[in-house]
């Protein structure tokens, strides 16, 4: 009887310790799900601009929820699993459906197959990410993802749509260049289902690949550069408000450029730390020795 009372008291204390602030990270994650699903509704209503913006806000929340959880010490296993589920919906299901409604539905069954391939690759990529553990001797790898992360993949898949919504060709006065290089058909992207299909397929492969990409969530900014960082963010947001789709498109192009940069940077760091291990007298596996050579 006494033991039961003690157990009840313990359970009551555990419930009491739960504060509203500990629910904030999960609330942000759930809001991300709502934005992802809402983007599909916008696409069904042919409001593709709002669909892209909804995915953009979902990506912002995906960046914030983990940081908020660590800041207020509200991390949990439920939050981790919920975050992965949200990513599948907001950056897997939603972007593929948006592109299906906008363009690739016109190529019939192959278009739907691309939706399935992209979504499955997104789920596989997140499952692998949840199981990935970094060796203590290779702590530098925390600055890299294995494959393209799902929020970035969503942005890459939506690039053709973002291009069609932007006025970047007119702003940069690229009409003559496009005609000269015979790229008119590519820039009439709403009619180019093949181009959209290729982008979806390549992005799907990149998600499940082992190509290292920068983990922007892990980048540590020195305090001395904090003011410059805030200034840069302020300028970026200001320009984004007035030239939303133009900035999003250029951001996507910059990320594409960073993929090979991150690959070679990762390779350089891998060789550097392997050589350090050799100098320290550690035994290396055959595949590690091949990486040095």
Helices and strands as residue ranges (DSSP letters): H 2-17, G 20-23, H 24-44, H 48-71, H 77-88, I 89-93, H 94-102, G 104-107, H 109-131, G 136-143, E 144-146, H 150-157, H 159-165, H 168-171, H 175-180, H 184-187, G 189-191, H 193-208, E 212-214, G 216-218, G 223-225, H 226-242, H 244-279, H 286-292
